[in-house]
Amino acid sequence: DGHLRCTVDLGDAIDAHAHLGFAYVASPKIDLLASTPEVLYLMDCDGAEPPCTVSFEGYLNQCATEAMLSKMDGELAAVLSPKGSAYARTHTIPNLLAEMDRLGIRRTVVHAIDMGFEEDDDPTGDWLDAVEAAGAADRLIVFGSVHPQYADAKARIAAWKKRGIRGLKVHPTMQRIAPDDPSCQHLYEACDELDLPVFYHCGRTGVELSYMQPFAEGPRYRQPPKDFPNVTFVMGHSGAIMDWQAAMDIAKECPNVLMDLHGQGVSTIETMIRELGPERLMYGTDWPFYPEAAMLARVLHVTRADPGVRRQILETTAKTLLGI
């Protein structure tokens, strides 16, 4: 039917890193319960003009052409505008569930991101409502987000915990604040008190706006796991393209740090398995920035000779993190 399918039995696989459609400020709310004929990914070689190639080596976004990056920038800007993003309107619960079914993914963690433009924006609450309305709480797990600048951040996190969030997303580039900034402390305190993990966007991808890059430099992630040893911190993207070595070094220093492999190439994943162990690693796709299969293919390739490592990365590490 024109869609990729996975013919390998993945067991109880979990995608630990995905998103639903973004809409902020003036953008109209997205109907997260709608189904559309196709998903418009922000980086998709199948839909690129001129075409591009996905390699198993190198960070995943290195496949992107200048035209793709320009289109992505335009769509990300549109999530703030009165017209909204045509791409984001396809990033819905039915579309995500359909793709999970085709690839054999049992559960997915969807990460809200509070950009901090308006305190009335509440992507966490919107997504919790939508997952409940879709009857998808058994398959979609919400990680909440609140901008550190909000004085009631701890109260919001506590209220969302009662509603079912399983962790907190902190995105230094999109929230424009470094993870070791003192204003983030109350977020970590709340997670410590409520037994919630912190899932970072970690590292510089090379495609973000230049003024955002300093917020995500690798060394900025070192101190919080040391200050809060009882909180589990996940380095989303494992430090991305520019900071993966720094992220891995922090994980070696801090036993409360896990790595989400999204974006990393085969050789880097193999290095992380060898130096950290698969019990510190988990699978993520960053859907809908990319199709889910783009990362699944890499993980399946790396683990082709070891079913135990495959299950650990695809399932067991995330289950431990989520308490399921």
Secondary structure in CASP SS format (residue, H / E / C, confidence):
PFRMAT SS
TARGET T0000
AUTHOR 0000-0000-0000
METHOD secondary structure of the structure
MODEL  1
D C 1.00
G C 1.00
H C 1.00
L C 1.00
R C 1.00
C C 1.00
T C 1.00
V C 1.00
D C 1.00
L C 1.00
G C 1.00
D C 1.00
A C 1.00
I E 1.00
D E 1.00
A E 1.00
H E 1.00
A E 1.00
H C 1.00
L C 1.00
G C 1.00
F C 1.00
A C 1.00
Y C 1.00
V C 1.00
A C 1.00
S C 1.00
P C 1.00
K C 1.00
I C 1.00
D C 1.00
L C 1.00
L C 1.00
A C 1.00
S C 1.00
T C 1.00
P C 1.00
E C 1.00
V C 1.00
L C 1.00
Y C 1.00
L C 1.00
M C 1.00
D C 1.00
C H 1.00
D H 1.00
G H 1.00
A C 1.00
E C 1.00
P C 1.00
P C 1.00
C C 1.00
T C 1.00
V C 1.00
S C 1.00
F C 1.00
E C 1.00
G C 1.00
Y C 1.00
L H 1.00
N H 1.00
Q H 1.00
C H 1.00
A C 1.00
T C 1.00
E H 1.00
A H 1.00
M H 1.00
L H 1.00
S H 1.00
K H 1.00
M H 1.00
D H 1.00
G H 1.00
E H 1.00
L H 1.00
A H 1.00
A H 1.00
V C 1.00
L C 1.00
S C 1.00
P C 1.00
K C 1.00
G C 1.00
S C 1.00
A C 1.00
Y C 1.00
A H 1.00
R H 1.00
T H 1.00
H C 1.00
T C 1.00
I H 1.00
P H 1.00
N H 1.00
L H 1.00
L H 1.00
A H 1.00
E H 1.00
M H 1.00
D H 1.00
R H 1.00
L H 1.00
G C 1.00
I C 1.00
R C 1.00
R E 1.00
T E 1.00
V E 1.00
V E 1.00
H E 1.00
A C 1.00
I C 1.00
D C 1.00
M C 1.00
G C 1.00
F C 1.00
E C 1.00
E C 1.00
D C 1.00
D C 1.00
D C 1.00
P H 1.00
T H 1.00
G H 1.00
D H 1.00
W H 1.00
L H 1.00
D H 1.00
A H 1.00
V H 1.00
E H 1.00
A H 1.00
A C 1.00
G C 1.00
A C 1.00
A C 1.00
D C 1.00
R C 1.00
L E 1.00
I E 1.00
V E 1.00
F E 1.00
G E 1.00
S C 1.00
V C 1.00
H C 1.00
P C 1.00
Q C 1.00
Y C 1.00
A C 1.00
D C 1.00
A H 1.00
K H 1.00
A H 1.00
R H 1.00
I H 1.00
A H 1.00
A H 1.00
W H 1.00
K H 1.00
K H 1.00
R H 1.00
G C 1.00
I C 1.00
R C 1.00
G E 1.00
L E 1.00
K E 1.00
V E 1.00
H C 1.00
P H 1.00
T H 1.00
M H 1.00
Q H 1.00
R C 1.00
I C 1.00
A C 1.00
P C 1.00
D C 1.00
D C 1.00
P H 1.00
S H 1.00
C H 1.00
Q H 1.00
H H 1.00
L H 1.00
Y H 1.00
E H 1.00
A H 1.00
C H 1.00
D H 1.00
E H 1.00
L H 1.00
D C 1.00
L C 1.00
P C 1.00
V E 1.00
F E 1.00
Y E 1.00
H E 1.00
C C 1.00
G C 1.00
R C 1.00
T C 1.00
G C 1.00
V C 1.00
E C 1.00
L C 1.00
S H 1.00
Y H 1.00
M H 1.00
Q H 1.00
P H 1.00
F H 1.00
A H 1.00
E C 1.00
G H 1.00
P H 1.00
R H 1.00
Y H 1.00
R C 1.00
Q H 1.00
P H 1.00
P H 1.00
K H 1.00
D H 1.00
F C 1.00
P C 1.00
N C 1.00
V C 1.00
T C 1.00
F E 1.00
V E 1.00
M E 1.00
G E 1.00
H H 1.00
S H 1.00
G H 1.00
A C 1.00
I C 1.00
M C 1.00
D C 1.00
W H 1.00
Q H 1.00
A H 1.00
A H 1.00
M H 1.00
D H 1.00
I H 1.00
A H 1.00
K H 1.00
E H 1.00
C C 1.00
P C 1.00
N C 1.00
V E 1.00
L E 1.00
M E 1.00
D E 1.00
L C 1.00
H C 1.00
G C 1.00
Q C 1.00
G C 1.00
V H 1.00
S H 1.00
T H 1.00
I H 1.00
E H 1.00
T H 1.00
M H 1.00
I H 1.00
R H 1.00
E H 1.00
L H 1.00
G C 1.00
P H 1.00
E H 1.00
R H 1.00
L E 1.00
M E 1.00
Y C 1.00
G C 1.00
T C 1.00
D C 1.00
W E 1.00
P C 1.00
F C 1.00
Y C 1.00
P C 1.00
E C 1.00
A H 1.00
A H 1.00
M H 1.00
L H 1.00
A H 1.00
R H 1.00
V H 1.00
L H 1.00
H H 1.00
V H 1.00
T C 1.00
R C 1.00
A C 1.00
D C 1.00
P H 1.00
G H 1.00
V H 1.00
R H 1.00
R H 1.00
Q H 1.00
I H 1.00
L H 1.00
E H 1.00
T H 1.00
T H 1.00
A H 1.00
K H 1.00
T H 1.00
L H 1.00
L H 1.00
G C 1.00
I C 1.00
END
